[in-house]
Amino acid sequence: MKIKCNYCGNMIEESLQTCPHCGAALSGANRMAGSTPQTIEQLRQWYVDHDLPPENVTRFFIGKNIRSPKAFGIYQDFSGDFVVYKNKANGERAIRYRGGDEAYAVNELYQRLKTEISDQKSRNTKKAVKPREYGTKSYSPSPPIKVKEPRIPPVVRNFLLITLAFFVYFGCSMVFDKRPIQGYYRYENKDYYYQKPNWYEYDQTDDSWHSASDVPEVFEEESRDYRTGKHEGKRFEDTGWYREDDDDDDWDNDSKWNSHDSWDSNDTDWDSDW
């Protein structure tokens, strides 16, 4: 089975201990990010903390080998392997993963659960709002009120307003927001790279990047004045330090099932393998 290297993004064989492209270690922990659950117990606690409906409603069974149709699950079998499965609508079982890497197995079900949460919220959002009922009495709309046309044509007026808003927004951003954004920076002929929340510096001697031990003070308030896309030498994107900018933590903070919407597992695609 092939997996994606968390450092360089290349697809590699799961059995490898290090990535042949970037040299990064490929333990289960390295494939996990931030507060992502790495054990079955952590995933079970994540489920509880996010106020998700009971497992018989969501059809996600953590730590259980359920045999009934329409079920996702993860469990550890008698041999010690971790099994991630999906039972289709007809009762057929599709194995997503079987092996000794608990962190990887947990992440497979965790990612599928996140997708299901997003899908369920999207379905609830798209539901038509029931119109208010007024009994048998009919209501006719009031006649439109005639408004005197402005002197400036609406198209011209809207264009001017949008243009003004554009310049005000970006003007304020340039003036007040001096926080660094991800990318290359150059100060006194030395290259730096910012990847929230860390700074890295380039060493020309060994053509490699290191965690910056001394960040120039000007970066604290005027960092964007020194941002540049130019860099000669080893690209920071080709190092083990680099990671794709993602919003997994932000998603996790907003993923609680705190609405009164319903969870309908019948809308899930139970005929596919995953």
N, C-alpha and C positions, 0 to 999 in steps of 0.2 A: 504494500500500500504506500502511496506517495503522500507526503505532507509538504506544507509550505514552510520554508525557513523563516523564522520570525525576524531575522536580521537582514538578509539580502533579498528575500521574496521568491527565490527560485524553488521549484518543485524538486524534492529529493526523496530517496527511499527512506521509509520510516525506521528501518533497522540500523541506519548509520548513526555513529556516535558524534561525528562532526560534519559540518556542511562542506562538501568538496569545492564550493564556490567561494565562500568567505572564511571558512575555518572555524565558525562559531560552534560551540558545544550544543548538542541537540537533546539534552535531557528534558524530561517532561516539564520541569520548572522553567526552563528557558523558553519553552513554547507558550507559556502562560504569561499574561500581562497584568500588572497592577494588582487589583483586588479580585481578579477572576478566580472562581473556585478551582481548587486543585485536587480535592478529595471528594468522595461521595458524601461524607458528612458535611463538608463545607457547602456543597451544592444543595444539600437538604436544608441547611440553615439559610442559604441565600433565598431559597424558595419561600421559606417562612417569613423572612425579613421583608420580602416584597409583597406580602399580603395577597398572594395568588390564591385562587379558589382551590377547593379540595382536589386531590389527585384524581378522584373518580370523575371530576368535571373537566379538568385540563387534559386528562389522559396521559400525564407524565408521571411515571412511577420510579422514584429514586431509591435505589437499593433493593428493588424487588424484581423478581422474575415472573411477570404476569403473562399468562397464556391466552387470555381472552382477546378477541379482535379489537382493533383500533386502540393501540397503546404504544407509547414510547417508553423506553426504560433503560436503566443501567443497573448491573449487579455484579458481584464477584462470585464466580462459580467454584466448585469443589477443588479444582486444580490451582486456584489462585489467580486465574486470568480474569480480567475485567471485560464485561460484555455489554455493548451498546446495541440496542435492537429497536426494531419497529414492527409491530404486528399490523398487517394490513386489514382492510375491511373484511376480506374473505378468510381471515385467520392465518394466512401465510406469514411466516416470520422472515424479515430481512435483517441480516446482521450488518451493522455499520462498522463495528470494530470488535476485535477479540484479541487481547494481548495483555502484557504485564505492565503497561504504562498507564497508571491510574489517572495522572494529570491529563494525558491526551484523551483518554476515554471520557473523562468528565467534561472536558472542553467540547467534545463532539455533541454531547447532549445539551450542554449549556448554550451553545450557539444555536441549536435547533429550537430550544425553548425561547431564546430571545426573539428569533424569527416569528415564532408562534404568537408571542405577546404583541409584537408589532402588527401582525396580521389581524389579530382579534381587535385591537384598538382601531385599526383602519376600517374594519367592517362595521364597528359600532358608529364610527364617525360618518360613514356613508349612508347609514340608515335614514330613511326619509322621516322628517319630523311630522308627527301627526297634526293635521290642522285643527285649530280650535273649533269646537262645535257650538253653534248658537241656537240649537233647537230648530223649530220649523220656520221661524221668522227669517225672511230673506233680507239681505242688506245690499243695497246698491251703492256703488262707489260715488263719492262726492264729485261734482264736476270739477275739472282741473282749474286751478287758479292761474290766471294769466299773469305772467311776470314780464315786466318790461325788459327787452333784450339789452344787455350791456353794450356800451359803445365799442369795446374791444371784442372782436370775434372770439368765441369760445376756444377755438383751436390755438389761436395766438396766445390767449391768456393762459391756457394750460401749459403751453410750451414754456412761457416765461416763468411760471411758477415752478415747473419741474427743474428748469435750468438754475433758478435761484436756490432751490432746495439742494441741488447737487453741489453747487459751489459752497454753500453754507456748511453742509455735512462734511465734505472732504477738507474744507478749510479748517474747520474745528478739529478734525482728526489730525491734520498735519501739525497744528499749533499745540494742542493739548495732549495728544497721545504719543508719548515718546517710548513706550514699552517696546522691547525688542520682539521681532518676529523671526520665525525659523529661517535660517539661511546663512550666507557667508558675510563676514565683516572684515574690514582691513583697517588697521591702525598702526602708524609708524612702520609701514612695510612688513607688517606681520599679519597673518591670516588667522581668523577665528571663525567658529561656527556655533550658532545658537540653536539648541534643540531643547525646548522647554522641559525642565527648568534649568538646564545645565549649559555651560559654555565649554568649548573645546578649542585647543590651539594647535596649529600646524608646525611641525618641526622639520625644517628643510634638511637637516643633517641626515636623518634616517627616513625621510619621506613618509612620515606617519603622523597620525593625530593622537593627542593626549588630552586628558581632562585638564582644563585650564586651572592653573594654581593661582594665577594673579590676573584677574580681569581688569582692564583699564577702567578707571573711574568714570571716564566720559561715557561709557556704555550705560551707566545707570540712568542718565537723563537725556542723552543725545545719541543713543545707539543708532537710530535710523539714518543719521547723517553719515555714518560710516559703513552702511550696508552696501554690498557690492555683489554682483553676480560673477565677477572674474576671480579665477583662482588657478594658479599653475602648480601642478603636483598631483598627488594622490587625492582623488575626490573623496569627500567625507561620506558620500552616499555608498561608497564601496567598502566602508569599514564596518566592524562589528558594533560600533557605537550607534550607527544610524538605525532609525526605525521610522516607519511610516507614521505621519501625523494622523492620529485617530481620535475619535470622541467617545471611546468606549466608556470612560469614567463618567462623562456627561450623560451618556445613555443610561448607565446604571442608576444614576441619581433620579432619572425621570421614569424608570421602568416599573414603579410600583403600581399594582392593580388597585388603585384607590378610588375608582369610579363606581357608579352603580350599574354600569353596563353589564350585559350578559356575556358569558363565555360559551360559545357554541362550537363544540368540537366536530359537529357534523359538517362544518364548512371546510375542515382540513382535508387535504388531498391524501386519502388513505390508500390509494391504489399504487402510488409510486414507492420506490424502494426507500426513499428518505424525504 
